[in-house]
Amino acid sequence: MIPLVIYTTNDFDASTVDVSTLDFAGAAASQYALEDVDGDGDLDLVLHFRVQDMADLDVAYTAAIEADLEDGVLDDNHQSVEVTLTGETTDGTTIQGTDVLDAFFAGRKLKDLLDSI
């Protein structure tokens, strides 16, 4: 599971996020709760996403591995990949955020990926 937090700020109330519209690298939230993560007295939205459901992570990881192989160097199976969260608030306002994850495939998944390239 990958945890993700949408913070409530002076300009945004995380409790207005429509969780059913969220997509994080191709996955829907499998768990979520409102809690004060940063201790400021406001409720933040804590989400968890199953790595196995993140199809876009597979695509980004594969592209990063392919780029390494084109350069002739595959140092290890760790790759920095950009992932995006999209969704809407309950009033239909679009939200989006992007960050970089350190991802790695291992075992059979890595072997299958390398065999497919």
DSSP file (Angstrom, degrees, kcal/mol; ACC not computed):
  #  RESIDUE AA STRUCTURE BP1 BP2  ACC     N-H-->O    O-->H-N    N-H-->O    O-->H-N    TCO  KAPPA ALPHA  PHI   PSI    X-CA   Y-CA   Z-CA
    1    1 A M              0   0    0      0, 0.0    49,-0.2     0, 0.0    47,-0.0   0.000 360.0 360.0 360.0 140.9    0.0    0.0    0.0
    2    2 A I  E     -A   49   0A   0     47,-2.8    47,-2.1     2,-0.0     2,-0.2  -0.961 360.0-144.7-111.1 121.1    1.1    3.5   -0.7
    3    3 A P  E     -A   48   0A   0      0, 0.0     2,-0.3     0, 0.0    45,-0.2  -0.582  19.6-179.7 -83.0 149.2   -0.1    6.2    1.7
    4    4 A L  E     -A   47   0A   0     43,-2.4    43,-3.4    -2,-0.2     2,-0.4  -0.990  11.4-154.1-147.3 140.0   -0.9    9.6    0.3
    5    5 A V  E     -A   46   0A   0     -2,-0.3     2,-0.6    41,-0.2    41,-0.2  -0.964   7.3-161.3-121.0 133.2   -2.2   12.7    2.1
    6    6 A I  E     -A   45   0A   0     39,-2.7    39,-2.8    -2,-0.4     2,-0.2  -0.964  28.2-144.5-105.6 114.6   -4.2   15.6    0.8
    7    7 A Y        -     0   0    0     -2,-0.6     2,-0.4    37,-0.2    37,-0.1  -0.527   6.7-127.4 -84.0 143.7   -3.7   18.4    3.3
    8    8 A T        +     0   0    0     -2,-0.2     2,-0.2    34,-0.1     5,-0.2  -0.762  38.6 173.6 -81.7 133.1   -6.3   21.0    4.3
    9    9 A T        -     0   0    0      3,-2.7     3,-0.4    -2,-0.4     5,-0.1  -0.665  51.4 -87.3-127.0-176.8   -4.9   24.5    3.9
   10   10 A N  S    S+     0   0    0     -2,-0.2     3,-0.1     1,-0.2    -2,-0.0   0.792 130.9  38.7 -62.9 -26.7   -6.3   28.0    4.1
   11   11 A D  S    S+     0   0    0      1,-0.2     2,-0.4     0, 0.0    -1,-0.2   0.503 119.0  43.5-102.7  -6.6   -7.2   27.7    0.4
   12   12 A F        -     0   0    0     -3,-0.4    -3,-2.7     3,-0.0     2,-0.7  -0.988  58.8-152.2-148.4 132.5   -8.4   24.1    0.3
   13   13 A D    >   -     0   0    0     -2,-0.4     3,-2.2    -5,-0.2     4,-0.1  -0.896   9.0-160.7-104.7 106.8  -10.6   21.8    2.4
   14   14 A A  G >  S+     0   0    0     -2,-0.7     3,-1.6    29,-0.4    -1,-0.1   0.731  85.9  71.2 -60.8 -22.6   -9.5   18.2    1.9
   15   15 A S  G 3  S+     0   0    0     28,-0.3    -1,-0.3     1,-0.3    29,-0.1   0.629  87.6  65.9 -70.7 -10.1  -12.9   17.0    3.2
   16   16 A T  G <  S+     0   0    0     -3,-2.2    74,-3.0     2,-0.1     2,-0.3   0.453  74.3 114.9 -88.2  -0.7  -14.5   18.2    0.0
   17   17 A V  E <   -C   89   0B   0     -3,-1.6     2,-1.1    72,-0.3    72,-0.3  -0.538  67.0-136.2 -72.4 130.8  -12.6   15.7   -2.1
   18   18 A D  E >   -C   88   0B   0     70,-2.6     3,-2.3    -2,-0.3    70,-0.5  -0.766  16.9-163.6 -85.9  98.2  -14.9   13.1   -3.8
   19   19 A V  E >  S+     0   0B   0     -2,-1.1     3,-1.4     1,-0.3    10,-0.4   0.788  82.5  66.9 -57.5 -30.9  -12.8   10.0   -3.1
   20   20 A S  E 3  S+     0   0B   0      1,-0.3    -1,-0.3    -3,-0.1    -2,-0.0   0.686  99.6  51.8 -66.4 -16.2  -14.8    8.0   -5.7
   21   21 A T  E <  S+     0   0B   0     -3,-2.3    -1,-0.3    67,-0.2    -2,-0.2   0.509  84.4 115.7 -95.5  -6.1  -13.3   10.2   -8.5
   22   22 A L  E <   -     0   0B   0     -3,-1.4     2,-0.4    -4,-0.4     7,-0.3  -0.386  38.4-178.5 -73.8 140.6   -9.6    9.8   -7.4
   23   23 A D  E     -C   86   0B   0     63,-2.4    63,-2.3     5,-0.1     2,-0.6  -0.973   3.9-175.1-136.4 119.8   -7.1    8.1   -9.7
   24   24 A F  E >  S-CD  85  27B   0      3,-2.9     3,-1.4    -2,-0.4    61,-0.2  -0.914  78.7 -33.3-120.0 103.6   -3.5    7.6   -8.6
   25   25 A A  T 3  S-     0   0    0     59,-1.9    31,-2.1    -2,-0.6    32,-0.9   0.832 127.4 -44.4  55.1  34.6   -1.3    6.2  -11.3
   26   26 A G  T 3  S+     0   0    0      1,-0.3     2,-0.3    58,-0.3    -1,-0.3   0.428 118.1 108.6  94.4   0.2   -4.3    4.2  -12.5
   27   27 A A  B <   -D   24   0B   0     -3,-1.4    -3,-2.9    27,-0.1    -1,-0.3  -0.837  59.2-136.9-114.2 148.3   -5.6    3.0   -9.1
   28   28 A A        -     0   0    0     -2,-0.3    22,-0.5    -5,-0.2     2,-0.2  -0.652  42.7 -88.7 -91.0 156.3   -8.6    3.9   -7.0
   29   29 A A        -     0   0    0    -10,-0.4    20,-0.2    -7,-0.3     3,-0.1  -0.467  33.9-168.6 -65.3 131.4   -8.2    4.5   -3.2
   30   30 A S  S    S+     0   0    0     18,-2.7     2,-0.3     1,-0.3    19,-0.2   0.708  74.4  13.2 -93.6 -23.2   -8.6    1.3   -1.3
   31   31 A Q  E     +B   48   0A   0     17,-1.3    17,-2.3     2,-0.0     2,-0.3  -0.988  67.8 169.8-146.5 150.9   -8.8    3.0    2.1
   32   32 A Y  E     +B   47   0A   0     -2,-0.3     2,-0.3    15,-0.2    15,-0.2  -0.986   3.6 172.6-159.2 156.2   -9.3    6.5    3.3
   33   33 A A  E     -B   46   0A   0     13,-2.1    13,-3.2    -2,-0.3     2,-0.6  -0.981  31.5-118.8-159.0 154.2  -10.0    8.5    6.4
   34   34 A L  E     +B   45   0A   0     -2,-0.3     2,-0.3    11,-0.2    11,-0.2  -0.890  48.9 144.6 -97.2 125.5  -10.1   12.1    7.6
   35   35 A E  E     -B   44   0A   0      9,-2.5     9,-2.8    -2,-0.6     2,-1.4  -0.983  58.0-101.1-155.2 159.4   -7.6   12.9   10.3
   36   36 A D        +     0   0    0     -2,-0.3     3,-0.4     7,-0.2     7,-0.1  -0.660  45.6 167.3 -85.7  88.8   -5.3   15.8   11.4
   37   37 A V  S    S+     0   0    0     -2,-1.4    -1,-0.2     1,-0.2     6,-0.1   0.893  73.5  40.5 -71.7 -42.0   -2.0   14.6   10.0
   38   38 A D  S    S-     0   0    0      4,-0.2    -1,-0.2    -3,-0.2    -2,-0.1   0.348 105.3-119.5 -96.5   6.8    0.0   17.8   10.4
   39   39 A G  S    S+     0   0    0     -3,-0.4    -2,-0.1     3,-0.2    -3,-0.1   0.723  76.4 123.0  69.1  23.0   -1.4   18.8   13.8
   40   40 A D  S    S-     0   0    0      2,-0.3     3,-0.1     0, 0.0    -1,-0.1   0.410  85.0-106.6 -97.1   3.0   -2.9   22.1   12.7
   41   41 A G  S    S+     0   0    0      1,-0.3     2,-0.3    -5,-0.0    -5,-0.1   0.347  86.9 110.5  90.6  -6.7   -6.4   21.3   13.9
   42   42 A D  S    S-     0   0    0    -34,-0.1     2,-0.4    -7,-0.0    -1,-0.3  -0.777  73.0-113.0-101.4 147.0   -7.8   20.8   10.3
   43   43 A L        -     0   0    0     -2,-0.3   -29,-0.4    -7,-0.1   -28,-0.3  -0.664  31.8-164.1 -80.6 127.8   -8.8   17.4    9.0
   44   44 A D  E     - B   0  35A   0     -9,-2.8    -9,-2.5    -2,-0.4     2,-0.7  -0.724  23.4-113.4-104.9 158.3   -6.6   16.1    6.2
   45   45 A L  E     -AB   6  34A   0    -39,-2.8   -39,-2.7    -2,-0.3     2,-0.5  -0.848  27.7-164.2 -98.9 115.1   -7.5   13.3    3.8
   46   46 A V  E     -AB   5  33A   0    -13,-3.2   -13,-2.1    -2,-0.7     2,-0.3  -0.872  13.2-177.7-100.4 125.5   -5.4   10.2    4.3
   47   47 A L  E     -AB   4  32A   0    -43,-3.4   -43,-2.4    -2,-0.5     2,-0.4  -0.880  15.9-156.7-123.3 151.8   -5.6    7.7    1.4
   48   48 A H  E     -AB   3  31A   0    -17,-2.3   -18,-2.7    -2,-0.3   -17,-1.3  -0.998   9.0-167.1-129.5 136.6   -4.0    4.3    0.7
   49   49 A F  E     -A    2   0A   0    -47,-2.1   -47,-2.8    -2,-0.4     2,-0.5  -0.968  23.5-122.1-124.6 137.0   -3.5    2.8   -2.8
   50   50 A R    >   -     0   0    0    -22,-0.5     3,-1.4    -2,-0.4     4,-0.4  -0.652  14.0-145.7 -77.8 125.3   -2.7   -0.8   -3.7
   51   51 A V  G >  S+     0   0    0     -2,-0.5     3,-1.8     1,-0.3    -1,-0.2   0.874  98.3  62.5 -57.3 -39.0    0.6   -0.9   -5.7
   52   52 A Q  G 3  S+     0   0    0      1,-0.3    -1,-0.3    -3,-0.0    -2,-0.0   0.743 102.2  51.3 -61.1 -23.4   -0.8   -3.9   -7.6
   53   53 A D  G <  S+     0   0    0     -3,-1.4     2,-1.7     1,-0.1    -1,-0.3   0.498  82.0  99.7 -90.7  -4.9   -3.6   -1.6   -9.0
   54   54 A M    X>  +     0   0    0     -3,-1.8     4,-1.2    -4,-0.4     3,-0.9  -0.532  40.6 166.0 -88.3  75.6   -1.3    1.2  -10.2
   55   55 A A  H 3> S+     0   0    0     -2,-1.7     4,-1.6     1,-0.3   -29,-0.2   0.842  74.3  57.5 -59.5 -36.7   -1.1    0.3  -13.9
   56   56 A D  H 3> S+     0   0    0    -31,-2.1     4,-2.4     1,-0.2    -1,-0.3   0.790  99.5  59.6 -68.0 -26.0    0.4    3.7  -14.7
   57   57 A L  H <> S+     0   0    0     -3,-0.9     4,-2.7   -32,-0.9    -1,-0.2   0.905 103.2  51.8 -66.3 -40.8    3.3    3.0  -12.3
   58   58 A D  H  X S+     0   0    0     -4,-1.2     4,-2.5   -33,-0.2    -2,-0.2   0.918 110.8  48.2 -59.0 -44.2    4.1   -0.1  -14.4
   59   59 A V  H  X S+     0   0    0     -4,-1.6     4,-2.2     2,-0.2    -2,-0.2   0.930 114.3  44.8 -63.9 -47.1    4.2    2.1  -17.6
   60   60 A A  H  X S+     0   0    0     -4,-2.4     4,-2.0     2,-0.2    -2,-0.2   0.896 114.0  49.7 -65.7 -40.7    6.4    4.8  -16.0
   61   61 A Y  H  X S+     0   0    0     -4,-2.7     4,-2.4     2,-0.2    -2,-0.2   0.922 110.3  50.2 -64.2 -44.9    8.8    2.2  -14.5
   62   62 A T  H  X S+     0   0    0     -4,-2.5     4,-2.7    -5,-0.2    -2,-0.2   0.912 109.8  51.0 -60.2 -43.6    9.1    0.3  -17.8
   63   63 A A  H  X S+     0   0    0     -4,-2.2     4,-2.1     1,-0.2    -1,-0.2   0.889 110.4  49.6 -62.1 -39.0    9.9    3.6  -19.6
   64   64 A A  H  X S+     0   0    0     -4,-2.0     4,-2.0     2,-0.2    -2,-0.2   0.911 111.6  47.8 -66.9 -42.4   12.6    4.4  -17.0
   65   65 A I  H  X S+     0   0    0     -4,-2.4     4,-2.5     2,-0.2    -2,-0.2   0.921 111.1  51.5 -62.8 -44.4   14.2    1.0  -17.3
   66   66 A E  H  X S+     0   0    0     -4,-2.7     4,-2.2     1,-0.2    -2,-0.2   0.892 108.1  52.0 -60.5 -40.1   14.1    1.3  -21.1
   67   67 A A  H  X S+     0   0    0     -4,-2.1     4,-1.6     2,-0.2    -1,-0.2   0.907 109.7  49.5 -63.7 -41.4   15.9    4.7  -20.9
   68   68 A D  H  <>S+     0   0    0     -4,-2.0     5,-2.0     1,-0.2     4,-0.5   0.926 110.8  49.7 -61.0 -44.7   18.6    3.2  -18.7
   69   69 A L  H ><5S+     0   0    0     -4,-2.5     3,-0.8     1,-0.2    -2,-0.2   0.864 106.6  55.3 -65.3 -35.7   19.1    0.3  -21.1
   70   70 A E  H 3<5S+     0   0    0     -4,-2.2    -1,-0.2     1,-0.3    -2,-0.2   0.865 107.3  50.4 -62.9 -35.4   19.3    2.8  -24.0
   71   71 A D  T 3<5S-     0   0    0     -4,-1.6    -1,-0.3     2,-0.2    -2,-0.2   0.562 117.6-119.2 -77.5  -8.2   22.2    4.5  -22.1
   72   72 A G  T < 5S+     0   0    0     -3,-0.8     2,-0.4    -4,-0.5    -3,-0.2   0.551  81.2 100.6  84.4   7.7   23.8    1.1  -21.7
   73   73 A V      < +     0   0    0     -5,-2.0     2,-0.5     3,-0.0    -2,-0.2  -0.976  38.3 174.6-133.4 122.6   23.6    1.1  -17.9
   74   74 A L        +     0   0    0     -2,-0.4     3,-0.1     1,-0.2    -9,-0.0  -0.823  11.0 176.3-120.8  89.6   21.2   -0.6  -15.6
   75   75 A D        -     0   0    0     -2,-0.5     2,-0.3     1,-0.1    -1,-0.2   0.924  61.8 -36.6 -62.1 -49.2   22.6    0.2  -12.2
   76   76 A D        -     0   0    0      2,-0.3    -1,-0.1    -3,-0.1    -3,-0.0  -0.887  65.7 -87.0-160.3-173.6   19.9   -1.4  -10.2
   77   77 A N  S    S+     0   0    0     -2,-0.3    28,-0.8    -3,-0.1     2,-0.4   0.351  87.0 108.6 -94.3   8.1   16.1   -1.9  -10.2
   78   78 A H  E     + E   0 104B   0     26,-0.2     2,-0.4    24,-0.0    -2,-0.3  -0.710  44.7 176.9 -84.3 132.8   15.3    1.4   -8.4
   79   79 A Q  E     - E   0 103B   0     24,-3.2    24,-3.2    -2,-0.4     2,-0.7  -1.000  30.3-132.9-137.2 137.1   13.7    4.0  -10.6
   80   80 A S  E     - E   0 102B   0     -2,-0.4     2,-0.4    22,-0.2    22,-0.2  -0.816  36.2-179.1 -86.4 119.5   12.4    7.5   -9.9
   81   81 A V  E     - E   0 101B   0     20,-2.6    20,-3.0    -2,-0.7     2,-0.4  -0.955  25.8-127.5-126.3 141.3    9.0    7.7  -11.6
   82   82 A E  E     - E   0 100B   0     -2,-0.4     2,-0.3    18,-0.2    18,-0.2  -0.720  29.4-176.5 -87.1 131.0    6.6   10.5  -11.8
   83   83 A V  E     - E   0  99B   0     16,-2.9    16,-2.3    -2,-0.4     2,-0.4  -0.942  10.3-148.2-128.6 151.6    3.0    9.7  -10.7
   84   84 A T  E     - E   0  98B   0     -2,-0.3   -59,-1.9    14,-0.2     2,-0.5  -0.945   4.8-153.7-125.8 140.0   -0.1   11.8  -10.8
   85   85 A L  E     +CE  24  97B   0     12,-3.2    12,-2.2    -2,-0.4     2,-0.3  -0.947  22.7 176.6-106.0 128.4   -3.2   12.0   -8.6
   86   86 A T  E     +CE  23  96B   0    -63,-2.3   -63,-2.4    -2,-0.5     2,-0.3  -0.923  16.1 113.1-128.3 158.0   -6.4   13.3  -10.3
   87   87 A G  E     - E   0  95B   0      8,-1.8     8,-2.7    -2,-0.3     2,-0.3  -0.980  46.8 -95.4 172.5-163.0   -9.9   13.7   -9.1
   88   88 A E  E     -CE  18  94B   0    -70,-0.5   -70,-2.6    -2,-0.3   -67,-0.2  -0.954  22.3-120.3-140.7 157.9  -12.7   16.1   -8.2
   89   89 A T  E >   -C   17   0B   0      4,-2.1     3,-2.1    -2,-0.3   -72,-0.3  -0.432  46.3 -94.7 -86.1 172.8  -14.2   17.8   -5.2
   90   90 A T  T 3  S+     0   0    0    -74,-3.0   -73,-0.1     1,-0.3    -1,-0.1   0.717 127.4  54.5 -64.4 -19.6  -17.8   17.3   -4.3
   91   91 A D  T 3  S-     0   0    0    -75,-0.2    -1,-0.3     2,-0.1   -74,-0.1   0.316 124.4-101.6 -95.6   9.1  -18.7   20.5   -6.3
   92   92 A G    <   +     0   0    0     -3,-2.1     2,-0.3     1,-0.3    -2,-0.1   0.510  69.6 149.7  90.0   5.1  -17.0   19.2   -9.4
   93   93 A T        -     0   0    0      1,-0.1    -4,-2.1    -5,-0.0    -1,-0.3  -0.583  47.3-122.8 -73.4 129.8  -13.7   21.2   -9.2
   94   94 A T  E     -E   88   0B   0     -2,-0.3     2,-0.3    -6,-0.2    -6,-0.3  -0.517  28.8-169.0 -73.7 136.8  -10.9   19.3  -10.8
   95   95 A I  E     +E   87   0B   0     -8,-2.7    -8,-1.8    -2,-0.2     2,-0.3  -0.944   8.7 171.8-124.3 150.4   -7.8   18.6   -8.6
   96   96 A Q  E     +E   86   0B   0     -2,-0.3     2,-0.3   -10,-0.2   -10,-0.2  -0.978   6.9 174.7-156.9 142.8   -4.4   17.2   -9.6
   97   97 A G  E     -E   85   0B   0    -12,-2.2   -12,-3.2    -2,-0.3     2,-0.4  -0.989  10.7-159.1-149.0 146.1   -1.1   16.7   -8.0
   98   98 A T  E     +E   84   0B   0     -2,-0.3     2,-0.3   -14,-0.2   -14,-0.2  -0.966  16.6 161.6-128.6 142.3    2.2   15.1   -9.2
   99   99 A D  E     -E   83   0B   0    -16,-2.3   -16,-2.9    -2,-0.4     2,-0.5  -0.917  35.4-108.0-148.2 173.4    5.1   13.7   -7.3
  100  100 A V  E     -E   82   0B   0     -2,-0.3     2,-0.3   -18,-0.2   -18,-0.2  -0.927  27.9-164.6-112.0 131.2    8.1   11.4   -7.8
  101  101 A L  E     -E   81   0B   0    -20,-3.0   -20,-2.6    -2,-0.5     2,-0.9  -0.853  22.6-129.8-109.3 147.8    8.2    7.9   -6.2
  102  102 A D  E     +E   80   0B   0     -2,-0.3     2,-0.3   -22,-0.2   -22,-0.2  -0.875  42.6 179.9 -92.1 106.5   11.3    5.7   -5.8
  103  103 A A  E     -E   79   0B   0    -24,-3.2   -24,-3.2    -2,-0.9     2,-0.3  -0.780  13.8-179.1-111.0 151.4    9.9    2.5   -7.3
  104  104 A F  E     -E   78   0B   0     -2,-0.3     2,-0.3   -26,-0.2   -26,-0.2  -0.977  14.3-153.5-149.7 140.8   11.5   -0.9   -7.8
  105  105 A F        -     0   0    0    -28,-0.8     2,-0.3    -2,-0.3   -28,-0.0  -0.815  22.1-179.1-104.1 150.8   10.4   -4.2   -9.2
  106  106 A A    >>  +     0   0    0     -2,-0.3     3,-1.0     4,-0.0     4,-0.8  -0.914  39.8   2.0-142.6 168.2   12.0   -7.4   -8.0
  107  107 A G  H 3> S-     0   0    0     -2,-0.3     4,-2.3     1,-0.2     3,-0.2  -0.190 123.6  -4.4  59.1-137.4   11.9  -11.1   -8.6
  108  108 A R  H 3> S+     0   0    0      1,-0.2     4,-3.0     2,-0.2    -1,-0.2   0.848 132.6  57.3 -61.1 -38.1    9.6  -12.5  -11.3
  109  109 A K  H <> S+     0   0    0     -3,-1.0     4,-2.0     2,-0.2    -1,-0.2   0.919 110.2  43.9 -62.9 -42.6    8.1   -9.1  -12.1
  110  110 A L  H  X S+     0   0    0     -4,-0.8     4,-2.7    -3,-0.2     5,-0.2   0.922 114.2  50.1 -67.2 -43.9   11.5   -7.6  -12.9
  111  111 A K  H  X S+     0   0    0     -4,-2.3     4,-2.5     1,-0.2    -2,-0.2   0.936 111.4  48.3 -59.9 -46.7   12.5  -10.6  -14.9
  112  112 A D  H  X S+     0   0    0     -4,-3.0     4,-1.3     1,-0.2    -1,-0.2   0.890 111.9  50.3 -61.2 -39.8    9.3  -10.6  -16.9
  113  113 A L  H  X S+     0   0    0     -4,-2.0     4,-0.8    -5,-0.2     3,-0.5   0.949 112.1  46.0 -63.8 -48.7    9.7   -6.9  -17.6
  114  114 A L  H >< S+     0   0    0     -4,-2.7     3,-0.7     1,-0.2    -2,-0.2   0.873 110.7  53.6 -64.0 -37.3   13.3   -7.2  -18.8
  115  115 A D  H 3< S+     0   0    0     -4,-2.5    -1,-0.2    -5,-0.2    -2,-0.2   0.799 106.3  54.2 -65.6 -27.9   12.3  -10.2  -21.0
  116  116 A S  H 3<        0   0    0     -4,-1.3    -1,-0.2    -3,-0.5    -2,-0.2   0.642 360.0 360.0 -82.3 -14.0    9.6   -8.1  -22.6
  117  117 A I    <<        0   0    0     -4,-0.8    -1,-0.2    -3,-0.7    -2,-0.2   0.466 360.0 360.0 -87.3 360.0   12.0   -5.3  -23.6
